[in-house]
Amino acid sequence: MTDSQMHYLADKVFVHHWPKDSPIWSDSLQQKLDVSINKNSNKKEIIIDYDIIQIENFKFSSLQKIGISVPFFKEECTIIFESQFENVFAHVHIT
């Protein structure tokens, strides 16, 4: 781990196709994401580096529109961002 990296475990992660006018994902890619991340109730390992966010074995780059949502009366926050991985585009929510 370098000084610029942060490692933690996330309770919930959801990755979906975005923007709507970008190329459609293959069924195999969607299934791989669903099994590994979207529909997997285990905690997910998150590694945040200088210009990449890694969730389990998926590396998200070309990060854009990064935001943090902190709801009232909850002890959690959500990181939301747009990115690219495996030559496709995605919108990611990490809680």
Secondary structure in CASP SS format (residue, H / E / C, confidence):
PFRMAT SS
TARGET T0000
AUTHOR 0000-0000-0000
METHOD secondary structure of the structure
MODEL  1
M C 1.00
T C 1.00
D C 1.00
S C 1.00
Q C 1.00
M E 1.00
H E 1.00
Y E 1.00
L E 1.00
A E 1.00
D C 1.00
K C 1.00
V E 1.00
F E 1.00
V E 1.00
H E 1.00
H E 1.00
W C 1.00
P C 1.00
K C 1.00
D C 1.00
S C 1.00
P C 1.00
I C 1.00
W C 1.00
S C 1.00
D H 1.00
S H 1.00
L H 1.00
Q H 1.00
Q H 1.00
K H 1.00
L H 1.00
D H 1.00
V H 1.00
S H 1.00
I H 1.00
N H 1.00
K C 1.00
N C 1.00
S C 1.00
N C 1.00
K C 1.00
K E 1.00
E E 1.00
I E 1.00
I E 1.00
I E 1.00
D C 1.00
Y C 1.00
D C 1.00
I C 1.00
I E 1.00
Q E 1.00
I E 1.00
E C 1.00
N C 1.00
F E 1.00
K E 1.00
F E 1.00
S E 1.00
S E 1.00
L E 1.00
Q E 1.00
K E 1.00
I E 1.00
G E 1.00
I E 1.00
S E 1.00
V C 1.00
P C 1.00
F C 1.00
F C 1.00
K C 1.00
E C 1.00
E C 1.00
C C 1.00
T E 1.00
I E 1.00
I E 1.00
F E 1.00
E E 1.00
S E 1.00
Q E 1.00
F E 1.00
E C 1.00
N C 1.00
V E 1.00
F E 1.00
A E 1.00
H E 1.00
V E 1.00
H E 1.00
I E 1.00
T C 1.00
END
